[in-house]
Amino acid sequence: MAALEAAGSLAGARVLICGAGMLGLTAAAVATDRGADSVVVTDVDPARRALATGFGATDTLHAADVPHTVDVAVELSGASSAAATALAALDVGGRLVLAGAVAPVAPLAVDPEQVVRRWLTITGVHNYEPRHLRQAIDHLAATRDRWPWESLVVPAVELGRVGELLTADNHRVPRQAVTPHGVVR
């Protein structure tokens, strides 16, 4: 929610989401719900790209493909190459939000002349405030019947069985769940 707040209004916008993990899929759904004209999601993993269509993506592309021109790009994969692709895809007046690079990555080349001439805005978001968490919970509750949120988390296992999550073939599901004290809900 903090990254999408930094992106500004999404109503009628052409939106690019780089990364189809939990955050990217959520961002695609929220962008759609906020009236985006189109939502393109990129990822290297075809299974994750397939998930994106169920969360509002109007198109999906391999992360190496150059997307259509967009008004807003949100980079959530953490890959410098994705950030570069997102920056290149921005139309005049476009806004780029970088939120995926939470660990050291390769530098991103930015041409200041292009930023100035194309009126681009580039911002970074590292964390969120309590109000963003409230917005996320409210959005999940309001859209529980619209988007297949449960498909993003494997059924919870007891804490004593956490090793099963590490060895299981769960790579198609973005999140695993663990419950303490043996209570599975």
C-alpha positions in Angstrom: 0.0 0.0 0.0 2.9 2.4 0.7 4.4 1.7 -2.7 1.1 2.3 -4.5 0.5 5.5 -2.4 3.9 6.7 -3.7 2.8 5.9 -7.2 -0.1 8.4 -7.0 -3.5 8.1 -8.6 -3.9 4.9 -10.7 -7.3 5.8 -12.1 -7.1 5.4 -15.9 -3.3 4.8 -15.7 -1.3 2.2 -17.6 0.5 0.4 -14.9 3.6 -1.9 -14.9 4.3 -4.2 -12.0 7.8 -5.8 -12.0 7.7 -9.0 -10.0 4.9 -11.4 -9.5 5.6 -12.5 -6.0 3.2 -11.8 -3.1 3.7 -8.0 -3.3 3.5 -7.9 -7.1 0.3 -9.9 -7.2 -1.2 -7.8 -4.5 -0.2 -4.6 -6.3 -1.8 -5.9 -9.5 -5.1 -6.5 -7.7 -5.0 -3.1 -5.9 -4.1 -1.2 -9.1 -7.0 -2.9 -10.9 -9.4 -2.1 -8.0 -8.2 1.5 -8.1 -9.2 1.9 -11.7 -6.0 1.3 -13.7 -6.7 1.2 -17.4 -4.2 -1.7 -17.8 -1.9 -3.7 -15.6 1.1 -5.4 -17.1 3.0 -7.8 -14.8 6.5 -9.0 -15.5 8.4 -11.9 -14.0 11.0 -14.5 -15.0 8.9 -17.4 -13.7 6.0 -18.5 -16.0 4.1 -20.0 -13.1 4.1 -16.6 -11.3 3.1 -14.8 -14.5 0.2 -17.2 -14.8 -0.9 -16.3 -11.3 -0.9 -12.6 -12.2 -3.8 -12.9 -14.6 -6.0 -14.1 -11.7 -5.1 -10.9 -9.8 -6.1 -8.3 -12.5 -3.1 -8.4 -14.9 -4.3 -7.5 -18.4 -1.0 -8.8 -19.8 2.1 -10.6 -18.5 5.6 -10.6 -19.9 8.9 -12.3 -19.2 11.0 -9.8 -17.1 13.5 -9.5 -20.0 10.7 -8.3 -22.4 10.2 -4.6 -23.0 6.6 -3.7 -21.9 4.3 -1.2 -23.5 4.7 2.5 -22.6 3.2 3.0 -19.1 2.3 5.9 -16.8 3.3 4.2 -13.6 5.8 1.5 -12.9 6.3 -0.3 -9.6 9.4 -2.4 -9.2 9.0 -5.1 -6.6 11.3 -7.9 -7.8 14.5 -6.3 -6.5 16.3 -6.8 -9.8 18.2 -3.8 -11.2 17.4 -5.1 -14.7 13.7 -4.8 -13.9 14.1 -1.3 -12.6 15.9 -0.3 -15.8 13.2 -1.8 -17.9 10.5 0.0 -15.8 12.3 3.3 -16.2 12.6 2.9 -20.0 8.9 2.0 -20.3 7.7 5.3 -18.7 5.8 7.8 -20.8 6.2 11.5 -20.4 5.2 12.4 -16.8 5.7 8.8 -15.7 6.2 7.7 -12.2 8.6 5.0 -11.1 8.4 3.5 -7.6 11.3 1.3 -6.5 10.5 -0.9 -3.6 11.9 -4.3 -4.3 15.7 -3.7 -3.8 15.9 -4.2 0.0 19.4 -5.6 -0.3 22.4 -4.5 -2.3 22.0 -4.8 -6.1 23.7 -3.6 -9.2 23.5 0.2 -9.7 20.8 1.6 -11.9 21.9 3.9 -14.7 19.8 7.1 -14.7 20.1 9.7 -17.4 19.3 13.0 -15.7 18.6 14.7 -19.0 15.9 12.1 -19.8 14.4 12.5 -16.3 14.1 16.2 -16.9 12.9 16.2 -20.5 10.4 13.4 -19.9 9.2 14.9 -16.5 9.8 11.6 -14.7 9.4 11.0 -11.0 11.5 8.3 -9.4 10.9 7.5 -5.7 11.8 4.7 -3.4 9.7 3.0 -0.6 11.4 0.9 2.0 8.8 0.4 4.6 5.3 1.2 5.5 3.3 3.0 8.3 0.6 1.4 10.4 -2.1 3.1 8.2 -0.7 1.1 5.2 -1.2 -2.1 7.1 -4.7 -1.1 7.9 -5.4 -0.3 4.2 -4.0 -3.7 3.2 -6.2 -5.6 5.7 -9.2 -3.6 4.7 -8.5 -4.3 1.0 -8.1 -8.0 1.6 -11.4 -8.1 3.6 -13.2 -6.1 0.9 -12.0 -8.3 -2.0 -12.0 -11.7 -0.4 -14.5 -12.9 -3.0 -13.0 -11.0 -6.0 -9.4 -12.2 -5.9 -8.1 -15.8 -5.1 -6.0 -14.7 -2.1 -6.0 -18.2 -0.6 -4.2 -19.5 -3.6 -1.1 -17.5 -2.6 -0.5 -19.4 0.7 -0.1 -23.1 1.3 -2.1 -24.5 4.1 -0.5 -23.8 7.5 1.7 -26.5 9.1 2.5 -26.8 12.8 5.8 -25.3 13.9 7.3 -28.7 14.5 6.7 -29.6 10.8 8.4 -26.4 9.4 11.0 -28.6 7.8 8.4 -29.9 5.4 7.9 -26.5 4.0 11.6 -26.2 3.2 11.7 -29.5 1.3 8.2 -29.5 -0.3 7.6 -28.5 -3.9 5.8 -25.2 -2.9 7.6 -22.9 -5.3 4.5 -22.2 -7.3 2.9 -20.6 -4.2 4.4 -17.3 -3.1 4.0 -17.9 0.7 4.2 -20.7 3.2 2.4 -20.6 6.6 3.4 -21.8 10.0 1.2 -21.9 13.1 2.6 -22.2 16.6 1.1 -24.5 19.2 -0.4 -26.9 16.6 -3.5 -24.8 15.9 -4.2 -24.7 12.2 -7.0 -22.4 11.1 
